Structure formats: structure tokens, C-alpha cells
Amino acid sequence: MAENRWPDFAQNYDGRFVGALATSPDGQTLAVAVRRDRVDLVDINTGETKTTWSLRHKVPFAMQFSADGQSLALGLGGHVAVHAVDSGERLAQFEEPGLPFLKVAISPNGRFVAAASLGERVWLWDVSEKIQLPLLEIGGPIQQLEFAPDGDRLAVLSRGGRLTVWDVDAAHADASTSISKTDPQ
């Protein structure tokens, strides 16, 4: 029988709503969005909470660490925020009142953040310049967002199997391809 390599611990949140989870790229930290007011950064090996950030009554629906583990993007109700992991400092915040952002992706270098709500649009922001780029119209509810390892392209998968790849720097459609929902054999 294989040895269990995963440490055993349980974190009790006393029935509180946990809205989103994200694992750091090094696999050592778990970000846990708890209730309507905080994010806990938990040591995966011990289960101990390393630090807690206050969110002032915002519910994170999605979170993702940057590839270097230095930033954490949060998709919340009405806005997207990017925080420095070491200090919790908010590096950028982008407002879209009334929209719950259910998907979020941060480019590997932390320069861009993309987010999607319930509709057919993807919002894209330049974190360093704190500006919104043009909206990306996809043509179907968004299922997944993923930046390329170099951060130059954003892949968007929408319901119905449509894959769209965007040139982030140009903020326009670079390629648009439909993919099959089933794997041909």
C-alpha cells in the first residue's frame, strides 16, 4: 500500500461559508476565503493559519495565486482585487458594480488579471498601470480562464466548447477556435 504523502489536518470553520480556495504554486499555502469578511492563508503541512486579511464584507467567489506566488487575485462581488501575499497589501482593485466575478486568472508575471462573471464577457486589467483594457466578448458563458506561461495570451473556454485565445498586449482576438466537447478516439 502506498504511503500517504498528504498531511492529515482539519481546519474547522464552525459552519462558516467558505467561498473559494487557491493553492500557492509551491504547494505550501492554501488561501481560504471565509464568510464575508476574510481570507486565511493556511500552512498546508500543519493546518495553522499563517495570516488573515480582512475583506470588509466582500465575498470572494474565485482566487488564484500568480505563478511566482507573490500575488493573489480575488474575484469578488462588484470588483476584482490583487493582493501582495507577504503583506496582504492591496496592489490594485478594479470596480464593476453589481457583477459577481466567478472566474479569475492572473498572468504568471502578475501584470494582467482577467475575470468573468455570469455573462459572456471577460474583463482584462493591467495591474501595474491600474487600467482596464477593452472588454472581450466571448459568445457564451465562461467556464475557464488561463494565461499562457509567458503571459502574452489568455485562453478562454466558454460553454459549448468554444476556445478563444486572445493576444493580451494587443487586447484583441488573436485566434478563435471551436473545440469538440468529446475526445475523438
C-alpha positions as CSV (number, residue, x, y, z in Angstrom):
1,M,0.0,0.0,0.0
2,A,1.3,3.4,-0.9
3,E,2.3,5.8,1.9
4,N,0.0,8.8,2.4
5,R,2.1,11.8,1.4
6,W,-0.6,14.3,2.4
7,P,-0.5,15.6,5.9
8,D,-3.7,15.0,7.9
9,F,-5.3,18.0,9.4
10,A,-8.7,19.5,9.5
11,Q,-9.5,23.2,9.8
12,N,-12.8,23.9,11.5
13,Y,-14.6,26.9,10.2
14,D,-17.6,26.3,12.5
15,G,-20.1,26.2,9.7
16,R,-19.0,29.4,8.2
17,F,-19.3,29.8,4.4
18,V,-16.1,29.1,2.6
19,G,-16.4,30.9,-0.8
20,A,-13.1,30.0,-2.6
21,L,-9.8,28.2,-2.3
22,A,-6.5,28.6,-4.0
23,T,-3.2,26.7,-3.6
24,S,0.2,28.5,-3.9
25,P,2.5,27.4,-6.7
26,D,5.0,25.9,-4.3
27,G,2.1,23.9,-2.7
28,Q,2.9,25.2,0.8
29,T,0.0,27.6,1.3
30,L,-3.8,27.4,0.9
31,A,-5.8,30.6,0.6
32,V,-9.2,30.2,2.1
33,A,-12.0,32.7,1.6
34,V,-14.1,32.6,4.8
35,R,-17.5,34.1,5.2
36,R,-18.0,37.6,4.1
37,D,-15.0,39.1,5.7
38,R,-11.6,37.5,5.4
39,V,-9.0,35.4,3.6
40,D,-6.9,33.0,5.7
41,L,-3.5,31.9,4.4
42,V,-3.1,28.4,5.8
43,D,0.1,26.3,6.0
44,I,-0.7,23.1,4.1
45,N,1.7,21.0,6.2
46,T,0.4,22.0,9.6
47,G,-3.0,23.4,9.1
48,E,-2.0,26.5,11.0
49,T,-3.3,29.9,9.9
50,K,-0.2,32.0,8.9
51,T,-2.1,35.2,8.5
52,T,-5.6,36.6,7.9
53,W,-6.7,39.5,5.7
54,S,-9.9,41.5,6.3
55,L,-12.0,42.0,3.2
56,R,-14.6,44.4,4.7
57,H,-17.7,42.4,3.9
58,K,-16.8,41.2,0.5
59,V,-17.3,37.6,-0.6
60,P,-14.6,36.1,-2.8
61,F,-16.0,33.8,-5.4
62,A,-12.7,32.9,-7.1
63,M,-9.0,33.2,-6.2
64,Q,-5.7,32.5,-8.0
65,F,-2.1,32.9,-7.0
66,S,0.4,34.3,-9.5
67,A,3.0,31.8,-10.8
68,D,5.7,33.3,-8.6
69,G,3.4,33.1,-5.5
70,Q,3.8,36.8,-4.8
71,S,0.3,38.0,-5.7
72,L,-3.2,36.7,-5.1
73,A,-6.1,37.7,-7.4
74,L,-9.6,37.6,-5.9
75,G,-12.9,37.7,-7.8
76,L,-15.5,39.4,-5.6
77,G,-19.0,40.8,-5.8
78,G,-18.6,44.0,-7.7
79,H,-14.8,44.1,-8.1
80,V,-11.5,42.3,-8.6
81,A,-8.6,42.8,-6.2
82,V,-4.9,41.8,-6.3
83,H,-3.1,41.5,-3.0
84,A,0.6,41.0,-2.2
85,V,0.8,37.6,-0.4
86,D,3.6,38.6,2.0
87,S,1.9,41.7,3.4
88,G,-1.8,41.4,2.4
89,E,-1.5,44.9,0.8
90,R,-4.0,45.6,-1.9
91,L,-1.9,46.2,-5.0
92,A,-4.9,47.0,-7.3
93,Q,-8.6,47.0,-7.3
94,F,-10.9,47.2,-10.3
95,E,-14.6,48.0,-9.9
96,E,-17.6,46.7,-11.9
97,P,-20.5,47.3,-9.5
98,G,-23.2,44.6,-9.4
99,L,-21.2,41.9,-11.0
100,P,-20.1,38.8,-9.1
101,F,-16.8,37.7,-10.6
102,L,-16.9,33.9,-10.6
103,K,-13.7,33.2,-12.5
104,V,-10.4,35.0,-12.1
105,A,-6.9,34.5,-13.6
106,I,-3.6,36.3,-13.0
107,S,-0.8,36.3,-15.5
108,P,2.4,34.5,-14.5
109,N,4.3,37.7,-14.1
110,G,1.3,39.4,-12.2
111,R,1.0,42.1,-14.8
112,F,-2.6,41.3,-16.0
113,V,-5.7,40.0,-14.3
114,A,-8.7,38.6,-16.1
115,A,-12.1,38.0,-14.7
116,A,-15.5,36.7,-15.8
117,S,-19.0,36.9,-14.3
118,L,-22.2,35.1,-15.3
119,G,-22.3,36.6,-18.8
120,E,-20.3,36.3,-22.0
121,R,-17.6,38.9,-21.3
122,V,-14.1,38.8,-19.9
123,W,-12.7,41.8,-18.2
124,L,-9.0,42.4,-18.5
125,W,-6.9,44.8,-16.4
126,D,-3.3,45.9,-16.4
127,V,-2.3,45.6,-12.8
128,S,0.9,47.7,-13.0
129,E,-0.8,50.6,-14.8
130,K,-4.1,50.1,-13.0
131,I,-6.2,50.4,-16.2
132,Q,-8.9,48.4,-17.8
133,L,-8.3,47.0,-21.2
134,P,-11.2,46.6,-23.7
135,L,-13.8,44.0,-22.8
136,L,-13.5,40.7,-24.5
137,E,-16.8,39.5,-26.0
138,I,-16.8,35.7,-26.0
139,G,-20.2,34.5,-27.2
140,G,-21.1,32.1,-24.4
141,P,-21.0,31.7,-20.6
142,I,-17.3,31.4,-19.5
143,Q,-16.1,28.1,-18.0
144,Q,-12.4,28.7,-17.6
145,L,-9.7,31.4,-18.0
146,E,-6.0,30.6,-18.3
147,F,-2.9,32.7,-19.1
148,A,-0.1,31.2,-21.2
149,P,3.2,30.7,-19.3
150,D,4.7,33.8,-20.8
151,G,1.6,35.9,-20.0
152,D,1.2,37.1,-23.6
153,R,-2.0,35.2,-24.3
154,L,-5.2,34.5,-22.5
155,A,-7.2,31.3,-23.3
156,V,-11.0,31.5,-22.6
157,L,-13.2,28.4,-22.7
158,S,-16.9,29.0,-22.9
159,R,-19.8,26.7,-22.5
160,G,-20.5,24.8,-25.7
161,G,-16.8,24.1,-26.2
162,R,-15.6,27.3,-27.8
163,L,-12.0,28.1,-27.1
164,T,-10.8,31.7,-27.7
165,V,-7.2,32.8,-27.4
166,W,-6.5,36.5,-27.0
167,D,-3.3,38.4,-27.5
168,V,-3.2,40.2,-24.2
169,D,-0.9,43.1,-25.2
170,A,-2.9,43.9,-28.3
171,A,-6.2,43.2,-26.4
172,H,-7.9,41.9,-29.5
173,A,-8.9,38.5,-30.8
174,D,-5.7,36.7,-32.0
175,A,-7.3,33.4,-32.8
176,S,-10.7,31.9,-32.3
177,T,-11.2,28.2,-32.5
178,S,-14.1,25.9,-31.6
179,I,-13.2,22.6,-30.0
180,S,-15.2,19.5,-29.6
181,K,-16.8,18.6,-26.2
182,T,-15.9,15.0,-26.7
183,D,-12.5,13.4,-27.1
184,P,-12.2,11.7,-30.6
185,Q,-10.9,8.2,-30.3
